[in-house]
């Protein structure tokens, strides 16, 4: 009787008894099948996180869709578990600028949607607290016959105010989703290369201002801004294998809208352009950010210019009329260090900003 060895598939189920002297073609076929299974698992994970689904992806669901057991997934494909759990960025599982841009765009849409849903929930909780506080503060001073009328009027006013606020938040959410959808369309394969290879990384200064107006904590404002810049900085590694990467830094002075700048910026042919909002003002801060950009990347700094102090003040009121910037942040922007090519830049562009732009 000839000796045989048992060969197991990814589900840990015997497929066939293969003689020890089995052909190389059989082994190659099995290796190809395993590679195909890995690609299927990658596609399942990426498809889930680009679909906008709000439910979590589970190991057993991935295993079922991939046609293997939960135990086989845990044993043979454990490297995918952090991506399934959402602990690692699924952008690492896709190749090519267009695919990465699609995943980045969908992730931003999902994050924006979750942010505004959480904000709306918070508004509703605050509304209930305000109603309860208003009722408790007035019951002791009103006659019993007037309590019902007072509660009705206060409740109506509070509900009207909160409803208007909720509508405003919904409008903002819709505008953000429209903006992101438009950005995704620019990256679609049917568009020109200059539009398709433009990836935008924004720092949500407007949301930081909302939080600052509630807390009045400049430290929290600075910490949140730094955290967003670090998150952007960590994405550079995804593009190191790509040729002709151009990092366009928008030196935000709070006198010009970053989204308009990003929309109008035109990339060169065959260039992958990363457009980044950079609200940093001192040489040390900017140098600390630039040193994390891979040396092979082209680096340019675009600085908006508005000469008159009165124009800058009017522009900031216009842009940040709902939630004002911290005064310390405004002073830092106005006294920002003049950029120099010695900072490790390949290009410095200064452009004049028109009032209302």
Secondary structure as a PSIPRED ss2 file (coil, helix, strand):
# PSIPRED VFORMAT (PSIPRED V4.0)

   1 X C   1.000  0.000  0.000
   2 X C   1.000  0.000  0.000
   3 X C   1.000  0.000  0.000
   4 X E   0.000  0.000  1.000
   5 X E   0.000  0.000  1.000
   6 X E   0.000  0.000  1.000
   7 X E   0.000  0.000  1.000
   8 X E   0.000  0.000  1.000
   9 X C   1.000  0.000  0.000
  10 X C   1.000  0.000  0.000
  11 X C   1.000  0.000  0.000
  12 X C   1.000  0.000  0.000
  13 X C   1.000  0.000  0.000
  14 X E   0.000  0.000  1.000
  15 X E   0.000  0.000  1.000
  16 X E   0.000  0.000  1.000
  17 X E   0.000  0.000  1.000
  18 X E   0.000  0.000  1.000
  19 X E   0.000  0.000  1.000
  20 X C   1.000  0.000  0.000
  21 X C   1.000  0.000  0.000
  22 X C   1.000  0.000  0.000
  23 X C   1.000  0.000  0.000
  24 X H   0.000  1.000  0.000
  25 X H   0.000  1.000  0.000
  26 X H   0.000  1.000  0.000
  27 X H   0.000  1.000  0.000
  28 X H   0.000  1.000  0.000
  29 X H   0.000  1.000  0.000
  30 X H   0.000  1.000  0.000
  31 X H   0.000  1.000  0.000
  32 X H   0.000  1.000  0.000
  33 X H   0.000  1.000  0.000
  34 X H   0.000  1.000  0.000
  35 X H   0.000  1.000  0.000
  36 X H   0.000  1.000  0.000
  37 X H   0.000  1.000  0.000
  38 X H   0.000  1.000  0.000
  39 X H   0.000  1.000  0.000
  40 X H   0.000  1.000  0.000
  41 X H   0.000  1.000  0.000
  42 X H   0.000  1.000  0.000
  43 X H   0.000  1.000  0.000
  44 X H   0.000  1.000  0.000
  45 X H   0.000  1.000  0.000
  46 X H   0.000  1.000  0.000
  47 X H   0.000  1.000  0.000
  48 X H   0.000  1.000  0.000
  49 X H   0.000  1.000  0.000
  50 X H   0.000  1.000  0.000
  51 X C   1.000  0.000  0.000
  52 X C   1.000  0.000  0.000
  53 X C   1.000  0.000  0.000
  54 X C   1.000  0.000  0.000
  55 X C   1.000  0.000  0.000
  56 X C   1.000  0.000  0.000
  57 X C   1.000  0.000  0.000
  58 X C   1.000  0.000  0.000
  59 X H   0.000  1.000  0.000
  60 X H   0.000  1.000  0.000
  61 X H   0.000  1.000  0.000
  62 X H   0.000  1.000  0.000
  63 X H   0.000  1.000  0.000
  64 X H   0.000  1.000  0.000
  65 X H   0.000  1.000  0.000
  66 X H   0.000  1.000  0.000
  67 X C   1.000  0.000  0.000
  68 X C   1.000  0.000  0.000
  69 X C   1.000  0.000  0.000
  70 X H   0.000  1.000  0.000
  71 X H   0.000  1.000  0.000
  72 X H   0.000  1.000  0.000
  73 X H   0.000  1.000  0.000
  74 X H   0.000  1.000  0.000
  75 X H   0.000  1.000  0.000
  76 X H   0.000  1.000  0.000
  77 X C   1.000  0.000  0.000
  78 X H   0.000  1.000  0.000
  79 X H   0.000  1.000  0.000
  80 X H   0.000  1.000  0.000
  81 X H   0.000  1.000  0.000
  82 X H   0.000  1.000  0.000
  83 X H   0.000  1.000  0.000
  84 X H   0.000  1.000  0.000
  85 X C   1.000  0.000  0.000
  86 X C   1.000  0.000  0.000
  87 X C   1.000  0.000  0.000
  88 X C   1.000  0.000  0.000
  89 X C   1.000  0.000  0.000
  90 X H   0.000  1.000  0.000
  91 X H   0.000  1.000  0.000
  92 X H   0.000  1.000  0.000
  93 X H   0.000  1.000  0.000
  94 X C   1.000  0.000  0.000
  95 X C   1.000  0.000  0.000
  96 X C   1.000  0.000  0.000
  97 X H   0.000  1.000  0.000
  98 X H   0.000  1.000  0.000
  99 X H   0.000  1.000  0.000
 100 X H   0.000  1.000  0.000
 101 X H   0.000  1.000  0.000
 102 X H   0.000  1.000  0.000
 103 X H   0.000  1.000  0.000
 104 X H   0.000  1.000  0.000
 105 X H   0.000  1.000  0.000
 106 X H   0.000  1.000  0.000
 107 X H   0.000  1.000  0.000
 108 X H   0.000  1.000  0.000
 109 X H   0.000  1.000  0.000
 110 X H   0.000  1.000  0.000
 111 X H   0.000  1.000  0.000
 112 X H   0.000  1.000  0.000
 113 X H   0.000  1.000  0.000
 114 X H   0.000  1.000  0.000
 115 X H   0.000  1.000  0.000
 116 X H   0.000  1.000  0.000
 117 X H   0.000  1.000  0.000
 118 X H   0.000  1.000  0.000
 119 X H   0.000  1.000  0.000
 120 X H   0.000  1.000  0.000
 121 X H   0.000  1.000  0.000
 122 X H   0.000  1.000  0.000
 123 X H   0.000  1.000  0.000
 124 X H   0.000  1.000  0.000
 125 X H   0.000  1.000  0.000
 126 X H   0.000  1.000  0.000
 127 X H   0.000  1.000  0.000
 128 X H   0.000  1.000  0.000
 129 X H   0.000  1.000  0.000
 130 X H   0.000  1.000  0.000
 131 X H   0.000  1.000  0.000
 132 X H   0.000  1.000  0.000
 133 X H   0.000  1.000  0.000
 134 X H   0.000  1.000  0.000
 135 X H   0.000  1.000  0.000
 136 X H   0.000  1.000  0.000
 137 X H   0.000  1.000  0.000
 138 X H   0.000  1.000  0.000
 139 X H   0.000  1.000  0.000
 140 X C   1.000  0.000  0.000
 141 X C   1.000  0.000  0.000
 142 X C   1.000  0.000  0.000
 143 X C   1.000  0.000  0.000
 144 X H   0.000  1.000  0.000
 145 X H   0.000  1.000  0.000
 146 X H   0.000  1.000  0.000
 147 X H   0.000  1.000  0.000
 148 X H   0.000  1.000  0.000
 149 X H   0.000  1.000  0.000
 150 X H   0.000  1.000  0.000
 151 X H   0.000  1.000  0.000
 152 X H   0.000  1.000  0.000
 153 X H   0.000  1.000  0.000
 154 X H   0.000  1.000  0.000
 155 X H   0.000  1.000  0.000
 156 X H   0.000  1.000  0.000
 157 X H   0.000  1.000  0.000
 158 X H   0.000  1.000  0.000
 159 X H   0.000  1.000  0.000
 160 X H   0.000  1.000  0.000
 161 X H   0.000  1.000  0.000
 162 X H   0.000  1.000  0.000
 163 X H   0.000  1.000  0.000
 164 X H   0.000  1.000  0.000
 165 X H   0.000  1.000  0.000
 166 X H   0.000  1.000  0.000
 167 X H   0.000  1.000  0.000
 168 X H   0.000  1.000  0.000
 169 X H   0.000  1.000  0.000
 170 X H   0.000  1.000  0.000
 171 X H   0.000  1.000  0.000
 172 X H   0.000  1.000  0.000
 173 X H   0.000  1.000  0.000
 174 X H   0.000  1.000  0.000
 175 X H   0.000  1.000  0.000
 176 X H   0.000  1.000  0.000
 177 X H   0.000  1.000  0.000
 178 X H   0.000  1.000  0.000
 179 X H   0.000  1.000  0.000
 180 X H   0.000  1.000  0.000
 181 X H   0.000  1.000  0.000
 182 X H   0.000  1.000  0.000
 183 X H   0.000  1.000  0.000
 184 X H   0.000  1.000  0.000
 185 X H   0.000  1.000  0.000
 186 X H   0.000  1.000  0.000
 187 X C   1.000  0.000  0.000
 188 X C   1.000  0.000  0.000
 189 X C   1.000  0.000  0.000
 190 X C   1.000  0.000  0.000
 191 X C   1.000  0.000  0.000
 192 X C   1.000  0.000  0.000
 193 X H   0.000  1.000  0.000
 194 X H   0.000  1.000  0.000
 195 X H   0.000  1.000  0.000
 196 X H   0.000  1.000  0.000
 197 X C   1.000  0.000  0.000
 198 X E   0.000  0.000  1.000
 199 X E   0.000  0.000  1.000
 200 X E   0.000  0.000  1.000
 201 X E   0.000  0.000  1.000
 202 X C   1.000  0.000  0.000
 203 X C   1.000  0.000  0.000
 204 X C   1.000  0.000  0.000
 205 X H   0.000  1.000  0.000
 206 X H   0.000  1.000  0.000
 207 X H   0.000  1.000  0.000
 208 X H   0.000  1.000  0.000
 209 X H   0.000  1.000  0.000
 210 X H   0.000  1.000  0.000
 211 X H   0.000  1.000  0.000
 212 X H   0.000  1.000  0.000
 213 X H   0.000  1.000  0.000
 214 X H   0.000  1.000  0.000
 215 X H   0.000  1.000  0.000
 216 X C   1.000  0.000  0.000
 217 X C   1.000  0.000  0.000
 218 X H   0.000  1.000  0.000
 219 X H   0.000  1.000  0.000
 220 X H   0.000  1.000  0.000
 221 X H   0.000  1.000  0.000
 222 X H   0.000  1.000  0.000
 223 X H   0.000  1.000  0.000
 224 X H   0.000  1.000  0.000
 225 X H   0.000  1.000  0.000
 226 X H   0.000  1.000  0.000
 227 X H   0.000  1.000  0.000
 228 X H   0.000  1.000  0.000
 229 X H   0.000  1.000  0.000
 230 X H   0.000  1.000  0.000
 231 X H   0.000  1.000  0.000
 232 X H   0.000  1.000  0.000
 233 X H   0.000  1.000  0.000
 234 X H   0.000  1.000  0.000
 235 X H   0.000  1.000  0.000
 236 X H   0.000  1.000  0.000
 237 X H   0.000  1.000  0.000
 238 X H   0.000  1.000  0.000
 239 X H   0.000  1.000  0.000
 240 X C   1.000  0.000  0.000
 241 X C   1.000  0.000  0.000
 242 X C   1.000  0.000  0.000
 243 X C   1.000  0.000  0.000
 244 X C   1.000  0.000  0.000
 245 X E   0.000  0.000  1.000
 246 X E   0.000  0.000  1.000
 247 X E   0.000  0.000  1.000
 248 X E   0.000  0.000  1.000
 249 X E   0.000  0.000  1.000
 250 X E   0.000  0.000  1.000
 251 X E   0.000  0.000  1.000
 252 X C   1.000  0.000  0.000
 253 X C   1.000  0.000  0.000
 254 X C   1.000  0.000  0.000
 255 X C   1.000  0.000  0.000
 256 X C   1.000  0.000  0.000
 257 X C   1.000  0.000  0.000
 258 X H   0.000  1.000  0.000
 259 X H   0.000  1.000  0.000
 260 X H   0.000  1.000  0.000
 261 X H   0.000  1.000  0.000
 262 X H   0.000  1.000  0.000
 263 X H   0.000  1.000  0.000
 264 X H   0.000  1.000  0.000
 265 X C   1.000  0.000  0.000
 266 X C   1.000  0.000  0.000
 267 X C   1.000  0.000  0.000
 268 X C   1.000  0.000  0.000
 269 X C   1.000  0.000  0.000
 270 X C   1.000  0.000  0.000
 271 X C   1.000  0.000  0.000
 272 X E   0.000  0.000  1.000
 273 X E   0.000  0.000  1.000
 274 X E   0.000  0.000  1.000
 275 X E   0.000  0.000  1.000
 276 X E   0.000  0.000  1.000
 277 X E   0.000  0.000  1.000
 278 X E   0.000  0.000  1.000
 279 X C   1.000  0.000  0.000
 280 X C   1.000  0.000  0.000
 281 X C   1.000  0.000  0.000
 282 X C   1.000  0.000  0.000
 283 X H   0.000  1.000  0.000
 284 X H   0.000  1.000  0.000
 285 X H   0.000  1.000  0.000
 286 X H   0.000  1.000  0.000
 287 X H   0.000  1.000  0.000
 288 X H   0.000  1.000  0.000
 289 X H   0.000  1.000  0.000
 290 X H   0.000  1.000  0.000
 291 X C   1.000  0.000  0.000
 292 X C   1.000  0.000  0.000
 293 X C   1.000  0.000  0.000
 294 X C   1.000  0.000  0.000
 295 X C   1.000  0.000  0.000
 296 X C   1.000  0.000  0.000
 297 X C   1.000  0.000  0.000
 298 X E   0.000  0.000  1.000
 299 X E   0.000  0.000  1.000
 300 X E   0.000  0.000  1.000
 301 X E   0.000  0.000  1.000
 302 X E   0.000  0.000  1.000
 303 X E   0.000  0.000  1.000
 304 X E   0.000  0.000  1.000
 305 X E   0.000  0.000  1.000
 306 X C   1.000  0.000  0.000
 307 X C   1.000  0.000  0.000
 308 X C   1.000  0.000  0.000
 309 X H   0.000  1.000  0.000
 310 X H   0.000  1.000  0.000
 311 X H   0.000  1.000  0.000
 312 X H   0.000  1.000  0.000
 313 X H   0.000  1.000  0.000
 314 X H   0.000  1.000  0.000
 315 X H   0.000  1.000  0.000
 316 X H   0.000  1.000  0.000
 317 X H   0.000  1.000  0.000
 318 X H   0.000  1.000  0.000
 319 X H   0.000  1.000  0.000
 320 X C   1.000  0.000  0.000
 321 X C   1.000  0.000  0.000
 322 X C   1.000  0.000  0.000
 323 X C   1.000  0.000  0.000
 324 X C   1.000  0.000  0.000
 325 X C   1.000  0.000  0.000
 326 X C   1.000  0.000  0.000
 327 X H   0.000  1.000  0.000
 328 X H   0.000  1.000  0.000
 329 X H   0.000  1.000  0.000
 330 X H   0.000  1.000  0.000
 331 X H   0.000  1.000  0.000
 332 X H   0.000  1.000  0.000
 333 X H   0.000  1.000  0.000
 334 X H   0.000  1.000  0.000
 335 X C   1.000  0.000  0.000
 336 X C   1.000  0.000  0.000
 337 X C   1.000  0.000  0.000
 338 X C   1.000  0.000  0.000
 339 X C   1.000  0.000  0.000
 340 X C   1.000  0.000  0.000
 341 X H   0.000  1.000  0.000
 342 X H   0.000  1.000  0.000
 343 X H   0.000  1.000  0.000
 344 X C   1.000  0.000  0.000
 345 X C   1.000  0.000  0.000
 346 X C   1.000  0.000  0.000
 347 X E   0.000  0.000  1.000
 348 X E   0.000  0.000  1.000
 349 X E   0.000  0.000  1.000
 350 X E   0.000  0.000  1.000
 351 X E   0.000  0.000  1.000
 352 X E   0.000  0.000  1.000
 353 X C   1.000  0.000  0.000
 354 X C   1.000  0.000  0.000
 355 X C   1.000  0.000  0.000
 356 X C   1.000  0.000  0.000
 357 X C   1.000  0.000  0.000
